[in-house]
Amino acid sequence: MKRRLMAQLQLNDKLYAQLENIVKDSKEFNDVASYVSYILEQVVQKKLQQGATTKTPTDTTGNYSKADEDKIRERLKNLGYLD
């Protein structure tokens, strides 16, 4: 995996101390930077997955495809809005 150096991230002292404590108790992370990187990766992945499930492709007229309608109906059924 290619890594890219980026600008420094500024955290307040309280948050940094909390992150340090988490890292100290962790067997997975060596430092705060690696833990913060992991957290950001998780957040970005979750957002990308949410975007993939909430953005439904439409044609130029704004109509949903049959597959999209089926997904929406299934979601509404699972939420109890449809029988």
Contacts in CASP RR format, 6 or more apart in sequence:
PFRMAT RR
TARGET T0000
AUTHOR 0000-0000-0000
METHOD contacts of the structure
MODEL  1
MKRRLMAQLQLNDKLYAQLENIVKDSKEFNDVASYVSYILEQVVQKKLQQ
GATTKTPTDTTGNYSKADEDKIRERLKNLGYLD
9 36 0 8 1.000
11 19 0 8 1.000
16 32 0 8 1.000
19 32 0 8 1.000
19 35 0 8 1.000
19 36 0 8 1.000
20 32 0 8 1.000
22 29 0 8 1.000
22 35 0 8 1.000
23 29 0 8 1.000
23 30 0 8 1.000
23 31 0 8 1.000
23 32 0 8 1.000
23 34 0 8 1.000
23 35 0 8 1.000
26 35 0 8 1.000
28 38 0 8 1.000
29 35 0 8 1.000
29 38 0 8 1.000
56 64 0 8 1.000
56 68 0 8 1.000
56 71 0 8 1.000
56 72 0 8 1.000
57 65 0 8 1.000
57 68 0 8 1.000
58 64 0 8 1.000
58 65 0 8 1.000
58 68 0 8 1.000
59 65 0 8 1.000
64 72 0 8 1.000
73 82 0 8 1.000
76 82 0 8 1.000
77 83 0 8 1.000
END
